[in-house]
Amino acid sequence: MTATEGDTENPRVAASDRTGVRSPDILATDGLTKKFGGITAINNVDFSVEEGELRCLIGPNGAGKSTLFKLLTGQHTPTSGHVYYDGEDITDLEPHERIDRGMSMKFQAPSVFESLSVRENMRTAAQRVIDGNLDPYVDEKLNEFELADSADMTASDLSHGQTQILEIAMALSLDPKMLLLDEPVAGMSVEESEEVAEMLNELHEETDKTFIVIEHDIDFVDMISDQVTVLSQGEIFRQGTIEEIRNDAEVREIYLGGE
């Protein structure tokens, strides 16, 4: 399907073109597919998230979660299908171009600058959105994310949990409309996971930002999300509330080991 055909056939885009009324979906995919040789990692996925929503995407190992994340953030180019963000086809945009349009990302493996201090890491991120004196903005963000006491520490000296929080803070310091998080509490203690859950819940309640969290830890998902999408074998298997997902026998079979 060509880009022109996609614009005509995709109902979200077509409705916007005809009426000028924006769809409530800030992010949507249409027939998104990714193949690696003879392996189909993501198969014809139609996925959408409304503006201001906090959506969790879960699934067993090998379900295609990371591949879908990389398609949404521009690290992978789809074999077919489209990605739409804020009313625009962004399928062919590079990650930095998506960031410029209001998306921000926190990847599974921390990617902070380990040789720089916490403050310097925050300054590096803030440079994308602040002209002139960065210090007031950086100080505000350090306090907001309870990193002020660690501001002068070298990032390499932080605990794993602190490093993850620093990277989330850096992503949010870009003041994005939408933040995508790939397994943000991987490797964290229970206490650290609870802190991140509390932080995300507060941000979701106090701002109009959209959050998409790809996660394997169902207990963490239970703390932050009402709406959950379950991915299995590269396809959307179920969508519903966290209660519906937990009580679904087929989801338990594929994801929770039949518990």
Secondary structure, 3 states (H helix, E strand, C coil): CCHHHHHHHCHHHHHHHHHCCCCCEEEEEEEEEEEECCEEEEEEECCEEECCCEEEEECCCCCCHHHHHHHHHCCCCCCEEEEEECCEECCCCCHHHHHHCCEEEECCCCCCCCCCEHHHHHHHHHCCCCCCCCHHHHHHHHHHCCCHHHCCCEHHHCCHHHHHHHHHHHHHCCCCCEEEEECCCCCCCHHHHHHHHHHHHHHHHHCCCEEEEECCCHHHHHHHCCEEEEEECCEEEEEEEHHHHHCCHHHHHHCCCCC
